[in-house]
Amino acid sequence: MDSTFAAVTKQGGTPIGDFQLVQAMLADQQVGVSAGRALVRDAAQKYVSGEDRRISPSVAKLYCTEMAGKVADLAVQVHGGTGYMRDVPVERIYREVRLLRLYEGTSEIQRLIIGGGLVREAKKAL
């Protein structure tokens, strides 16, 4: 976890976690992960109930895969130069997370599913 890394890694004798910009990056990561979890739970509930089996799952997939990329990018930033080295796990995660935006429907396809579904719902409501 980046917060552990930030708590123990020092720059100029100060843990980097004490720097406000690093704290902001950690906060952005946490907010994104928490929001993604909430979207997945909501989509699962709607899927199981039959209320929505198309738009909500696509919203959750799109948000979570895009956010995974942002979180991985922030993780590399928090790790600094070492975050881009091949032997560091965060570098591997950074590379591999890109696949999430392609697998099981690209982000662009998810946007089409969401947008098309919203237009269809609006037309039904008229």
GROMACS elastic network, one bead per residue, 0.5 to 0.9 nm:
[ bonds ]
;  ai    aj funct       b0    kb
    1     4     6  0.55824   500
    1     5     6  0.66109   500
    1     6     6  0.88081   500
    1    75     6  0.87212   500
    2     6     6  0.59570   500
    2     7     6  0.84557   500
    2    26     6  0.70707   500
    2    75     6  0.63529   500
    2    78     6  0.71061   500
    2    79     6  0.78605   500
    3     7     6  0.60266   500
    3     8     6  0.87508   500
    3    17     6  0.70897   500
    3    23     6  0.84389   500
    3    26     6  0.66371   500
    4     7     6  0.50318   500
    4     8     6  0.64142   500
    4     9     6  0.84933   500
    4    17     6  0.85976   500
    5     8     6  0.54805   500
    5     9     6  0.57996   500
    5    16     6  0.85338   500
    5    17     6  0.81232   500
    5    78     6  0.83825   500
    5    79     6  0.76733   500
    6     9     6  0.54397   500
    6    10     6  0.78237   500
    6    15     6  0.64342   500
    6    16     6  0.52006   500
    6    18     6  0.80002   500
    6    22     6  0.76864   500
    6    23     6  0.86007   500
    6    26     6  0.89052   500
    6    78     6  0.73076   500
    6    79     6  0.80376   500
    7    10     6  0.80265   500
    7    15     6  0.56658   500
    7    16     6  0.66777   500
    7    17     6  0.50787   500
    7    18     6  0.76806   500
    8    15     6  0.59265   500
    8    16     6  0.77534   500
    8    17     6  0.79256   500
    9    14     6  0.80952   500
    9    15     6  0.53953   500
    9    16     6  0.60347   500
    9    17     6  0.78884   500
    9    79     6  0.88406   500
   10    13     6  0.54142   500
   10    16     6  0.54467   500
   10    17     6  0.83871   500
   11    14     6  0.53600   500
   11    15     6  0.62567   500
   11    16     6  0.60815   500
   12    15     6  0.83061   500
   13    16     6  0.89978   500
   14    17     6  0.82927   500
   14    18     6  0.70345   500
   14    19     6  0.84637   500
   15    18     6  0.56402   500
   15    19     6  0.77171   500
   16    19     6  0.54834   500
   16    20     6  0.88059   500
   16    22     6  0.67359   500
   16    23     6  0.86293   500
   16    78     6  0.83863   500
   17    20     6  0.75738   500
   17    21     6  0.87025   500
   17    22     6  0.58850   500
   17    23     6  0.60270   500
   17    26     6  0.87640   500
   18    21     6  0.88314   500
   18    22     6  0.75351   500
   18    23     6  0.71773   500
   19    22     6  0.54706   500
   19    23     6  0.63647   500
   19    24     6  0.88112   500
   20    24     6  0.61278   500
   20    25     6  0.86936   500
   21    25     6  0.63207   500
   21    26     6  0.86944   500
   22    25     6  0.50628   500
   22    26     6  0.62737   500
   22    27     6  0.85721   500
   22    77     6  0.87694   500
   22    78     6  0.64494   500
   23    26     6  0.50518   500
   23    27     6  0.60801   500
   23    28     6  0.86076   500
   24    28     6  0.61409   500
   24    29     6  0.86143   500
   25    28     6  0.50920   500
   25    29     6  0.62700   500
   25    30     6  0.87114   500
   25    71     6  0.87277   500
   25    74     6  0.63109   500
   25    75     6  0.82356   500
   25    77     6  0.85099   500
   25    78     6  0.74740   500
   26    29     6  0.50981   500
   26    30     6  0.62571   500
   26    31     6  0.86748   500
   26    71     6  0.88725   500
   26    74     6  0.79287   500
   26    75     6  0.83289   500
   26    78     6  0.82752   500
   27    30     6  0.50910   500
   27    31     6  0.60965   500
   27    32     6  0.85298   500
   28    31     6  0.51789   500
   28    32     6  0.61238   500
   28    33     6  0.86073   500
   28    71     6  0.78861   500
   28    74     6  0.85080   500
   29    32     6  0.52535   500
   29    33     6  0.62123   500
   29    34     6  0.85983   500
   29    67     6  0.83832   500
   29    68     6  0.89112   500
   29    70     6  0.78585   500
   29    71     6  0.52836   500
   29    72     6  0.86931   500
   29    74     6  0.73263   500
   29    75     6  0.83460   500
   30    33     6  0.51828   500
   30    34     6  0.60202   500
   30    35     6  0.84581   500
   30    71     6  0.86101   500
   31    34     6  0.51769   500
   31    35     6  0.60116   500
   31    36     6  0.84551   500
   32    35     6  0.51905   500
   32    36     6  0.60612   500
   32    37     6  0.86320   500
   32    63     6  0.88432   500
   32    64     6  0.81085   500
   32    67     6  0.61596   500
   32    68     6  0.82566   500
   32    70     6  0.86047   500
   32    71     6  0.75678   500
   33    36     6  0.50738   500
   33    37     6  0.62224   500
   33    38     6  0.87163   500
   33    64     6  0.77910   500
   33    67     6  0.74713   500
   33    68     6  0.79761   500
   33    71     6  0.81512   500
   34    37     6  0.51664   500
   34    38     6  0.63398   500
   34    39     6  0.87401   500
   35    38     6  0.51123   500
   35    39     6  0.62300   500
   35    40     6  0.86806   500
   35    63     6  0.88190   500
   35    64     6  0.85648   500
   36    39     6  0.50650   500
   36    40     6  0.61789   500
   36    41     6  0.86250   500
   36    60     6  0.67522   500
   36    61     6  0.87640   500
   36    63     6  0.66575   500
   36    64     6  0.53262   500
   36    67     6  0.77631   500
   37    40     6  0.51332   500
   37    41     6  0.61884   500
   37    42     6  0.85790   500
   37    60     6  0.85767   500
   37    64     6  0.82266   500
   38    41     6  0.51715   500
   38    42     6  0.61224   500
   38    43     6  0.85434   500
   38    60     6  0.88084   500
   39    42     6  0.50918   500
   39    43     6  0.60059   500
   39    44     6  0.84667   500
   39    56     6  0.78903   500
   39    57     6  0.84704   500
   39    59     6  0.76896   500
   39    60     6  0.52903   500
   39    61     6  0.88306   500
   39    63     6  0.82624   500
   39    64     6  0.83774   500
   40    43     6  0.50701   500
   40    44     6  0.60021   500
   40    45     6  0.85396   500
   40    56     6  0.83620   500
   40    57     6  0.73809   500
   40    59     6  0.87957   500
   40    60     6  0.54426   500
   40    61     6  0.79336   500
   40    64     6  0.83582   500
   41    44     6  0.51101   500
   41    45     6  0.61794   500
   41    46     6  0.86634   500
   41    60     6  0.89163   500
   42    45     6  0.51693   500
   42    46     6  0.62336   500
   42    47     6  0.85192   500
   42    56     6  0.76609   500
   42    57     6  0.88278   500
   42    60     6  0.85897   500
   43    46     6  0.51366   500
   43    47     6  0.59553   500
   43    48     6  0.85633   500
   43    52     6  0.76364   500
   43    53     6  0.79258   500
   43    55     6  0.85099   500
   43    57     6  0.52496   500
   43    58     6  0.86141   500
   43    59     6  0.81666   500
   43    60     6  0.67166   500
   44    48     6  0.60823   500
   44    49     6  0.85132   500
   44    53     6  0.87127   500
   44    56     6  0.83226   500
   44    57     6  0.74264   500
   45    48     6  0.52937   500
   45    49     6  0.61666   500
   45    50     6  0.85007   500
   45    51     6  0.84680   500
   45    52     6  0.88896   500
   46    49     6  0.51778   500
   46    50     6  0.59645   500
   46    52     6  0.51915   500
   46    53     6  0.68981   500
   46    56     6  0.74582   500
   46    57     6  0.87236   500
   47    50     6  0.50892   500
   47    51     6  0.62813   500
   47    52     6  0.54084   500
   47    54     6  0.81221   500
   47    56     6  0.79782   500
   47    57     6  0.76599   500
   48    51     6  0.77862   500
   48    52     6  0.85228   500
   48    53     6  0.81613   500
   49    52     6  0.78106   500
   49    53     6  0.89423   500
   50    53     6  0.63586   500
   52    55     6  0.64947   500
   52    56     6  0.63221   500
   52    57     6  0.80488   500
   53    56     6  0.67706   500
   53    57     6  0.65551   500
   53    58     6  0.88433   500
   54    57     6  0.57625   500
   54    58     6  0.63099   500
   54    59     6  0.87564   500
   54   113     6  0.74574   500
   54   114     6  0.78221   500
   54   117     6  0.76768   500
   55    58     6  0.51707   500
   55    59     6  0.60586   500
   55    60     6  0.86512   500
   55   110     6  0.86143   500
   55   113     6  0.66641   500
   55   114     6  0.51589   500
   55   115     6  0.85130   500
   55   117     6  0.62765   500
   55   118     6  0.78162   500
   56    60     6  0.61277   500
   56    61     6  0.85121   500
   56   114     6  0.80280   500
   57    60     6  0.51202   500
   57    61     6  0.60527   500
   57    62     6  0.84833   500
   58    61     6  0.50224   500
   58    62     6  0.59062   500
   58    63     6  0.83726   500
   58   105     6  0.89499   500
   58   107     6  0.89588   500
   58   109     6  0.89104   500
   58   110     6  0.53692   500
   58   111     6  0.77312   500
   58   113     6  0.69045   500
   58   114     6  0.64464   500
   59    62     6  0.52334   500
   59    63     6  0.60149   500
   59    64     6  0.83796   500
   59   110     6  0.72148   500
   59   111     6  0.80237   500
   59   113     6  0.89179   500
   59   114     6  0.67480   500
   60    63     6  0.52743   500
   60    64     6  0.58673   500
   60    65     6  0.83547   500
   61    64     6  0.52996   500
   61    65     6  0.59671   500
   61    66     6  0.83583   500
   61   101     6  0.86812   500
   61   104     6  0.89562   500
   61   105     6  0.88820   500
   61   107     6  0.81824   500
   61   110     6  0.75782   500
   62    65     6  0.54920   500
   62    66     6  0.60753   500
   62    67     6  0.83674   500
   62   101     6  0.76524   500
   62   106     6  0.82370   500
   62   107     6  0.56138   500
   62   108     6  0.86170   500
   62   110     6  0.60471   500
   62   111     6  0.74810   500
   63    66     6  0.53061   500
   63    67     6  0.58613   500
   63    68     6  0.84152   500
   63   107     6  0.88016   500
   64    68     6  0.58920   500
   64    69     6  0.86191   500
   64   100     6  0.89916   500
   65    68     6  0.50170   500
   65    69     6  0.64876   500
   65    70     6  0.88424   500
   65    97     6  0.78137   500
   65    98     6  0.82743   500
   65    99     6  0.89322   500
   65   100     6  0.56419   500
   65   101     6  0.55162   500
   65   107     6  0.79110   500
   66    69     6  0.52724   500
   66    70     6  0.65163   500
   66    71     6  0.87945   500
   66    98     6  0.88370   500
   66   100     6  0.83124   500
   66   101     6  0.67646   500
   66   107     6  0.77480   500
   67    71     6  0.59690   500
   67    72     6  0.83930   500
   68    71     6  0.50664   500
   68    72     6  0.60261   500
   68    73     6  0.84515   500
   68    94     6  0.89296   500
   68    97     6  0.65731   500
   68    98     6  0.84888   500
   68   100     6  0.81981   500
   69    72     6  0.51468   500
   69    73     6  0.60913   500
   69    74     6  0.86093   500
   69    94     6  0.71709   500
   69    97     6  0.59736   500
   69    98     6  0.64965   500
   69   100     6  0.84832   500
   69   101     6  0.83896   500
   70    73     6  0.50013   500
   70    74     6  0.61403   500
   70    75     6  0.85237   500
   71    74     6  0.50626   500
   71    75     6  0.60767   500
   71    76     6  0.87104   500
   71    94     6  0.87731   500
   72    76     6  0.63328   500
   72    77     6  0.86389   500
   72    90     6  0.72230   500
   72    91     6  0.83814   500
   72    93     6  0.66646   500
   72    94     6  0.50600   500
   72    95     6  0.86779   500
   72    97     6  0.73414   500
   73    76     6  0.52421   500
   73    77     6  0.63404   500
   73    78     6  0.87821   500
   73    94     6  0.64828   500
   74    78     6  0.61164   500
   74    79     6  0.85555   500
   75    78     6  0.50792   500
   75    79     6  0.61927   500
   75    80     6  0.85820   500
   75    83     6  0.74022   500
   75    90     6  0.67007   500
   75    91     6  0.87610   500
   75    94     6  0.81833   500
   76    79     6  0.50874   500
   76    80     6  0.61670   500
   76    81     6  0.79678   500
   76    82     6  0.79602   500
   76    84     6  0.64670   500
   76    90     6  0.63569   500
   76    91     6  0.67811   500
   76    94     6  0.73429   500
   77    80     6  0.50567   500
   77    81     6  0.79707   500
   77    83     6  0.69641   500
   77    84     6  0.88565   500
   78    83     6  0.76206   500
   79    82     6  0.58264   500
   79    84     6  0.81606   500
   79    90     6  0.81119   500
   80    83     6  0.54262   500
   80    84     6  0.75920   500
   81    84     6  0.58533   500
   81    85     6  0.72760   500
   82    85     6  0.52897   500
   82    86     6  0.87296   500
   82    87     6  0.88714   500
   82    88     6  0.70173   500
   82    91     6  0.85026   500
   83    86     6  0.83716   500
   83    88     6  0.63358   500
   83    89     6  0.81146   500
   83    90     6  0.59578   500
   83    91     6  0.55727   500
   83    94     6  0.89908   500
   84    87     6  0.87427   500
   84    88     6  0.74074   500
   84    90     6  0.77193   500
   84    91     6  0.51906   500
   84    92     6  0.87002   500
   84    94     6  0.86342   500
   85    88     6  0.57742   500
   85    89     6  0.88374   500
   85    90     6  0.87428   500
   85    91     6  0.62991   500
   85    92     6  0.89144   500
   86    89     6  0.78274   500
   86    90     6  0.89092   500
   86    91     6  0.61473   500
   86    92     6  0.70105   500
   87    90     6  0.88269   500
   87    91     6  0.76052   500
   87    92     6  0.80903   500
   88    91     6  0.56114   500
   88    92     6  0.70516   500
   89    92     6  0.52326   500
   89    93     6  0.63227   500
   89    94     6  0.86262   500
   90    93     6  0.50167   500
   90    94     6  0.60328   500
   90    95     6  0.86720   500
   91    95     6  0.63425   500
   91    96     6  0.86681   500
   92    95     6  0.51717   500
   92    96     6  0.60673   500
   92    97     6  0.84424   500
   93    96     6  0.50748   500
   93    97     6  0.57538   500
   93    98     6  0.87488   500
   94    97     6  0.55679   500
   94    98     6  0.72021   500
   95    98     6  0.60372   500
   95    99     6  0.80944   500
   96    99     6  0.57553   500
   96   100     6  0.77243   500
   97   100     6  0.54811   500
   97   101     6  0.76688   500
   98   101     6  0.57905   500
   98   102     6  0.73733   500
   99   102     6  0.52537   500
   99   103     6  0.60925   500
  100   103     6  0.53083   500
  100   104     6  0.80261   500
  100   106     6  0.81917   500
  100   107     6  0.89997   500
  101   104     6  0.82632   500
  101   105     6  0.75527   500
  101   106     6  0.53271   500
  101   107     6  0.55682   500
  101   108     6  0.88601   500
  102   105     6  0.59609   500
  102   107     6  0.68955   500
  103   106     6  0.63336   500
  105   108     6  0.79153   500
  105   109     6  0.57777   500
  105   110     6  0.64376   500
  106   109     6  0.51598   500
  106   110     6  0.63341   500
  106   111     6  0.87117   500
  107   110     6  0.50180   500
  107   111     6  0.62642   500
  107   112     6  0.87556   500
  108   111     6  0.50793   500
  108   112     6  0.64084   500
  108   113     6  0.87871   500
  109   112     6  0.50107   500
  109   113     6  0.62257   500
  109   114     6  0.86102   500
  110   113     6  0.50478   500
  110   114     6  0.61244   500
  110   115     6  0.84963   500
  111   114     6  0.51054   500
  111   115     6  0.59230   500
  111   116     6  0.82729   500
  112   115     6  0.51698   500
  112   116     6  0.57410   500
  112   117     6  0.81440   500
  113   116     6  0.53203   500
  113   117     6  0.58960   500
  113   118     6  0.85162   500
  114   117     6  0.51652   500
  114   118     6  0.61612   500
  114   119     6  0.87241   500
  115   118     6  0.51787   500
  115   119     6  0.63209   500
  115   120     6  0.87072   500
  116   119     6  0.51878   500
  116   120     6  0.61992   500
  116   121     6  0.86364   500
  117   120     6  0.50893   500
  117   121     6  0.61292   500
  117   122     6  0.85710   500
  118   121     6  0.51132   500
  118   122     6  0.61606   500
  118   123     6  0.86584   500
  119   122     6  0.50571   500
  119   123     6  0.62053   500
  119   124     6  0.86836   500
  120   123     6  0.51188   500
  120   124     6  0.62561   500
  120   125     6  0.86991   500
  121   124     6  0.51086   500
  121   125     6  0.62755   500
  121   126     6  0.89245   500
  122   125     6  0.51050   500
  122   126     6  0.65640   500
  123   126     6  0.53075   500
